[in-house]
Amino acid sequence: MFAQVLVLCGQAGMGRLGTVAIDGTKIAANASIFANRAEDSLRAQADRIARQIAAEAAAADAAEDELYGDKHGDELAPEFANPATRAAAIKAALAEIEKEKTKQAEEAADEAERRAQTRQVRAAALREELAAAEREAAARVAAREGVREAARTHGTRRPSGQRPQLVSWKVRRLRERLAALERRAATAAPHPRKSMGRASTRKANLTDPQSRVMNTRTGWVQGYNAQLAVTADHLIPALMLTRAPTDMDCLQPMMNAAQSAARTIAHTRADDGGDDEIGLVPADAGYCSMDNLTAPGPNRLIATGKDRRLADEAADDPRTGPPPPDASPLERMRHQMKTPEGLAAYAHRGATVEPVNAHLKDQTGLRRFSRRGLAAATSELNLAAAVVNLLKLHRHTTAALAT
């Protein structure tokens, strides 16, 4: 339905694709943050259930039914009233923890591989520096021996001062650094805390195991991270719901989804006006990474710091023109963000995407999901975004009729 509404919007001439801003907003899950349990606690509960809780619960239920009847007002939620479903909820929570552990182990292994490759590159550069230092030391020794030989031949004064050595202080220092770097490159391994963590710190939610604890401006919330792509006329062409507490890994899939939606809008557009391709993708500092700066796709403008500091940095150290040719991707982006053009283009990001985040939560009431699980919550997000786009379509068409 979301895709069908997007087609209707494209047919009405909506979807100004010159600038498509991407941003994330946290939405609460249908679960309490206090329903999180640590892995060791969950495993202890699972063991107790396997041994005794089922029998004890059956006996207690029979006794309470005899005293109070079937209902007495303080029953557990249906999924926890039955020992079998309670065990299933604990099993689901433990399964989420195992998935998270596997993911963390894979990420830690990838990080260790990247560290090893980085150290190998640094070692190669250090070998070149060492070779140059050895040639320089050999040249100094050879030059001094030449002067000494000339003094012996012609009876002139011998050179004074300390005699240069083939293994100079600089050569020794570079060799030590190279040996240490090669050892670290050869023994690079995943950090144990990042790959596994401690059972007392790994947690899952019993009510919605797929939700995560998210940090927001107003505090911690049990929820999901909703990613939105928004056009200059406040249309939502693409969205994604993720359990990642940060936005960094979401930019590339969101750009791909936005490009796919842009092709759909361009294909269904009723007139020839407007842009057919995404011209610029502004994003805040939460998306700033080397992978996001260098990934293929549309031109992007990613903040390299907090929004309130960008204007100050541009005023203190303004830049003009293109960045230096030897600048790194991060340096090029910092240069661009200090130019008047870059700063002005980025200034439209907040006015483009932030109002739509507010519409999603206030006009459609999606401050808390009603359903549980990533797939069910994603369907709710699609529905709410379709409603936002329908409201935009309604205003667009009524305004066109009025004129």
C-alpha positions in Angstrom: 0.0 0.0 0.0 2.9 2.4 0.8 4.2 1.8 -2.7 0.8 2.3 -4.3 0.4 5.6 -2.5 3.8 6.7 -3.7 2.8 6.0 -7.3 -0.3 8.2 -6.8 1.9 11.0 -5.5 4.2 10.6 -8.4 1.3 10.8 -10.8 0.2 14.0 -9.1 3.6 15.6 -9.8 4.9 15.3 -6.3 8.4 14.2 -5.3 11.0 16.9 -5.7 14.1 14.8 -5.9 16.8 17.5 -6.1 17.4 17.0 -2.4 16.5 13.9 -0.4 17.3 14.1 3.3 17.8 11.0 5.4 17.3 10.9 9.2 16.4 8.4 11.9 13.9 8.7 14.7 13.4 6.4 17.7 9.9 4.9 18.1 8.9 3.0 21.3 8.1 -0.7 21.0 5.0 -2.3 22.6 7.2 -3.4 25.5 8.5 -2.0 28.7 12.1 -1.3 29.2 11.8 -2.9 32.6 11.1 -6.3 30.9 14.7 -6.6 29.9 16.5 -9.5 31.5 20.2 -10.4 31.5 21.4 -13.6 29.8 22.5 -15.3 33.0 19.1 -14.5 34.6 17.2 -15.8 31.5 19.2 -19.0 31.5 18.6 -19.5 35.2 14.9 -19.0 34.7 14.9 -21.5 31.7 16.6 -24.1 33.9 14.1 -23.6 36.7 11.3 -23.9 34.3 12.7 -27.1 32.9 13.0 -28.6 36.3 10.1 -27.4 38.5 8.1 -24.3 37.5 5.6 -26.2 35.3 4.7 -28.5 38.2 4.7 -25.8 40.8 2.6 -23.5 38.6 0.0 -26.2 38.0 -0.3 -26.9 41.7 -0.5 -23.2 42.6 -3.1 -22.6 39.8 -5.2 -25.4 41.1 -5.1 -24.2 44.6 -5.9 -20.6 43.7 -8.7 -21.7 41.4 -10.3 -23.5 44.3 -10.0 -20.4 46.6 -10.7 -17.6 44.1 -12.2 -19.0 41.0 -10.8 -18.6 37.5 -10.2 -14.8 37.7 -9.3 -12.5 40.5 -8.0 -9.4 38.8 -4.2 -9.6 39.0 -3.5 -12.3 36.3 -0.3 -12.3 34.3 -0.3 -11.4 30.6 -1.6 -14.4 28.5 1.9 -15.1 27.1 3.2 -15.5 30.7 0.2 -17.1 32.5 1.0 -20.4 30.9 4.3 -22.0 31.9 4.7 -23.3 28.4 4.3 -19.9 26.8 6.5 -18.3 29.5 9.2 -20.8 28.6 8.7 -19.9 24.9 9.1 -16.2 25.7 12.4 -16.9 27.6 13.6 -19.1 24.7 12.8 -16.4 22.2 14.7 -13.8 24.3 17.7 -16.2 24.6 17.6 -16.7 20.8 17.9 -12.9 20.3 20.8 -12.8 22.6 22.5 -15.6 20.7 21.9 -13.7 17.4 23.4 -10.6 18.9 26.4 -12.5 20.2 27.0 -14.0 16.7 26.6 -10.6 15.1 29.0 -9.0 17.6 31.6 -11.8 17.1 31.4 -11.3 13.3 31.8 -7.5 13.6 34.7 -8.0 16.0 36.4 -10.4 13.6 35.9 -7.9 10.7 37.3 -5.2 12.9 40.3 -7.3 13.7 40.8 -8.0 10.0 40.6 -4.3 9.2 43.1 -3.5 12.0 45.5 -6.2 10.6 45.2 -4.7 7.1 45.7 -1.2 8.4 48.8 -2.3 10.4 50.2 -4.1 7.3 49.8 -0.9 5.3 51.5 1.1 8.0 54.2 -1.5 8.2 54.8 -1.2 4.5 55.2 2.5 4.7 57.5 2.1 7.7 59.7 -0.3 5.8 60.1 2.4 3.1 61.0 5.0 5.7 63.4 2.5 7.3 65.1 1.8 3.9 65.4 5.5 3.3 67.0 6.0 6.8 69.4 3.1 6.2 70.5 4.6 2.8 70.9 8.0 4.5 73.1 6.5 7.3 75.1 4.6 4.7 75.6 7.7 2.7 76.9 9.6 5.8 79.3 6.8 6.7 80.6 6.7 3.1 81.0 10.4 3.0 83.0 10.5 6.2 85.2 7.6 5.0 85.8 9.5 1.8 87.0 12.5 3.8 89.2 10.4 6.0 90.8 8.7 3.0 91.4 12.1 1.4 93.0 13.3 4.6 95.3 10.3 4.7 96.3 10.7 1.0 96.8 14.4 1.0 97.9 14.9 4.7 95.0 17.2 5.5 93.2 17.4 8.7 91.0 14.5 9.6 87.2 15.0 10.2 86.3 15.7 13.8 83.1 15.0 15.7 81.2 11.8 16.3 81.6 9.1 13.7 78.3 8.3 11.9 77.0 4.7 12.3 75.3 2.5 9.8 72.8 1.6 12.5 72.0 5.1 13.6 69.6 6.1 16.4 66.9 6.8 13.8 67.4 3.4 12.1 67.2 1.6 15.5 64.0 3.5 16.4 62.4 2.7 13.1 63.4 -1.0 13.3 61.8 -1.2 16.8 58.6 0.4 15.6 58.5 -1.9 12.6 59.0 -5.0 14.7 56.3 -4.0 17.1 53.9 -3.2 14.3 54.5 -6.5 12.6 53.9 -8.3 15.8 50.6 -6.5 16.3 49.6 -7.2 12.7 50.3 -10.9 13.1 48.5 -11.2 16.4 45.4 -9.1 15.6 42.4 -10.8 17.2 38.9 -9.8 18.0 38.5 -7.8 21.2 36.9 -10.2 23.8 34.6 -7.6 25.2 33.4 -6.6 21.7 33.0 -10.1 20.4 31.2 -11.7 23.4 30.5 -9.4 26.2 29.5 -10.6 29.6 26.4 -12.7 30.3 25.4 -10.1 33.0 25.4 -7.3 30.5 23.8 -9.0 27.4 20.0 -8.4 27.7 16.8 -9.2 25.8 13.3 -8.1 26.3 10.7 -10.7 27.3 7.8 -8.8 25.8 9.3 -8.0 22.5 12.7 -9.7 22.2 13.5 -8.1 18.8 13.2 -4.5 20.2 16.3 -2.8 21.7 17.1 -0.2 24.3 17.5 3.1 22.4 19.0 6.4 23.6 16.9 9.5 22.8 17.1 13.1 23.7 14.6 12.6 26.4 16.1 9.4 27.9 16.2 5.7 27.2 13.4 3.9 25.5 12.6 0.3 24.5 12.0 0.5 20.8 13.2 0.6 17.2 15.1 3.0 15.0 12.9 4.3 12.1 14.8 5.6 9.1 13.1 8.0 6.7 14.1 9.5 3.3 12.2 12.8 2.7 12.0 14.9 -0.5 12.1 18.7 -0.6 8.2 18.7 -0.7 8.0 16.5 2.4 7.1 13.3 0.7 8.5 10.0 2.1 9.8 7.9 -0.8 11.6 5.3 1.3 11.8 4.0 4.8 13.4 1.3 6.9 13.0 0.0 10.5 16.0 -1.3 12.2 17.1 -2.5 15.7 20.4 -0.7 15.4 20.7 2.0 18.1 22.8 4.2 15.8 22.3 5.5 12.3 25.7 4.8 10.8 25.0 1.5 9.1 21.7 2.7 7.7 22.8 5.4 5.1 23.7 3.1 2.3 20.6 0.9 2.3 18.5 4.0 2.7 20.2 5.7 -0.3 19.6 2.5 -2.4 15.9 2.5 -1.4 15.6 6.2 -2.1 17.1 5.7 -5.6 14.7 2.9 -6.3 11.8 5.1 -5.2 13.1 8.0 -7.3 13.0 5.8 -10.4 9.4 4.8 -9.6 8.4 8.5 -9.1 10.2 9.5 -12.3 8.4 6.7 -14.2 5.0 7.6 -13.0 5.3 11.4 -12.9 2.4 12.9 -14.8 4.4 15.8 -16.2 8.0 16.5 -17.2 8.6 18.9 -14.4 11.0 18.3 -11.5 14.1 16.2 -11.1 14.2 12.6 -12.2 17.3 11.7 -10.1 18.4 12.4 -6.6 20.8 15.4 -6.7 22.0 15.6 -3.0 21.6 13.6 0.2 22.2 15.6 3.3 22.6 13.7 6.6 23.7 14.5 10.1 26.8 13.5 11.9 25.4 10.2 13.0 26.0 8.9 9.5 29.6 10.1 9.2 31.9 7.2 8.5 34.6 6.4 5.9 32.3 3.8 4.3 29.4 6.2 4.0 31.7 9.0 2.6 33.1 6.8 -0.1 30.2 4.5 -1.0 28.8 4.7 -4.6 25.6 6.6 -5.0 24.3 10.2 -5.2 26.2 13.2 -4.0 25.9 13.5 -0.3 26.6 16.1 2.4 27.3 14.5 5.7 28.0 16.7 8.8 31.3 16.1 10.4 30.2 17.4 13.8 27.3 18.7 15.7 25.0 21.1 13.8 25.6 23.9 16.3 29.4 23.8 15.7 29.3 23.7 11.9 28.4 27.4 11.5 31.1 28.4 14.1 33.8 26.4 12.3 32.8 27.8 8.9 33.0 31.4 10.4 36.3 30.7 12.1 37.9 28.9 9.2 35.9 29.6 6.0 36.8 27.8 2.8 36.1 28.4 -0.9 36.5 26.4 -4.0 37.3 22.7 -4.3 39.3 20.8 -1.6 43.0 20.0 -2.1 43.5 17.1 -4.5 45.4 15.0 -1.9 42.7 15.5 0.8 41.1 12.4 2.4 37.4 11.8 2.0 36.8 13.2 5.6 39.0 16.2 4.9 37.1 16.9 1.6 33.8 16.7 3.5 35.1 19.0 6.2 36.2 21.4 3.5 32.8 21.3 1.8 31.0 21.9 5.0 33.0 25.1 5.6 32.1 26.6 2.2 29.1 29.0 2.0 27.5 26.7 -0.6 27.9 23.5 1.5 26.7 25.2 4.7 23.6 26.6 2.9 22.8 23.3 1.3 23.1 21.4 4.6 20.9 24.1 6.4 17.9 22.7 4.5 18.3 19.2 6.0 16.5 20.0 9.2 13.6 21.9 7.5 13.2 18.9 5.1 13.2 15.8 7.3 12.4 17.0 10.9 8.9 18.2 10.2 8.0 14.8 8.6 9.4 13.0 11.7 7.0 15.2 13.7 4.1 14.5 11.4 4.7 10.8 11.7 4.5 10.9 15.5 2.0 13.7 16.1 -0.4 13.6 13.1 -0.5 9.8 12.7 0.1 9.1 16.4 3.0 6.7 15.8 4.9 7.3 19.1 4.6 3.7 20.1 4.1 0.6 18.0 0.9 -1.5 18.7 2.4 -4.8 17.4 5.5 -6.7 18.5 8.4 -7.9 16.4 10.5 -6.2 13.7 8.3 -7.4 10.8 5.0 -6.4 12.5 6.4 -3.0 13.6 7.8 -2.4 10.0 4.3 -2.9 8.6 3.0 -0.3 11.1 5.7 2.1 10.0 4.7 1.6 6.3 1.1 2.2 7.2 1.9 5.4 9.1 4.2 6.7 6.3 1.5 5.9 3.7 -0.9 8.1 5.8 1.6 10.9 5.9 2.0 10.7 2.1 -1.8 10.6 1.6 -2.2 13.7 3.7 0.5 15.4 1.6 -1.3 14.3 -1.6 -4.6 15.6 -0.3 -3.1 19.1 0.4 -1.3 19.1 -2.9 -4.4 18.2 -5.0 -6.7 20.5 -3.1 -4.2 23.4 -3.5 -4.0 22.7 -7.2 -7.8 22.7 -7.6 -8.0 25.9 -5.7 -5.7 27.6 -8.1 
